[in-house]
Amino acid sequence: MLIPTLECILDRGLAERIIERSVEVITQDGVLFRQGESGDCLYFVKSGEVTLTLKAGDMEVKVWAGKGSLLGLPAIIGKEPHTMTAKACWDAEIFRLSSDAFNDLMKTEPRMQEAALRILAGEVRAAHQALSDLASGSGD
């Protein structure tokens, strides 16, 4: 299941202003962050696709994030370690936004507050669907 993208929630102009900052390429299987690590920034997927994997014992739940996705939000907002590992499926262009810059953006762009809530809600729905699929035997 895919998580919602920033461009689907914000108007395209604001999304482009956020994402067009310095971008780096994460090569295939490159790790953005690991489950259990502390989060100090957010990741915007400018292009490519990222797999988010939650491991619990010998079970795995996977969620996919594509162009425009915002990753790492639960760790930044909750000030908790990442609950999943994020890896590039193939070469992906990624923009990193520090937690301080994100907090500033939340103060100066009120639409970001709603966007953050919608993204978090979408991630909860995606995780719920992935867990349901796993429980029914139809997941990866």
C-alpha positions, 0 to 999 in steps of 0.5 A: 500500500502507498502512503499519501504524498505531500503534493496530494495534500498541499498545493503544487507550488508550496510542495515544489518550493519545499522539495526543490531545495538541495536534493541527493541521490540515494542509490538502490537499497540505500538506507535513509533511516533504520528502525530504532534510530532517532529521527533528526530530519524528514525526507521528501521523495522527489523521484523514485520509490522507497520501501518502509519495512517494520520488523517485529520478530520474524514478521515484516510489514512493508509499505511503499512511498513514491514521488512526493512522499514525506517520510520520518514524520512520526519520529520528528513529531513524536520525538521517538525512534523510527518505527520502520526502516526506509530503503530506496527501491531504486535510485531515488532523489531525496531532500532532507529537511531538518527537524528545526527547519520543519518546525519553522515551516509548520509555524510559517506555513499553516497548510503544513499543519494539516498536511502533516496530520493527513500524512500521519493519518494516511500512514496509519491507514497504510500500516493498518492495511499492511497488517491486515494483509499480513494477518490474512496471508495476502501480504509480502 
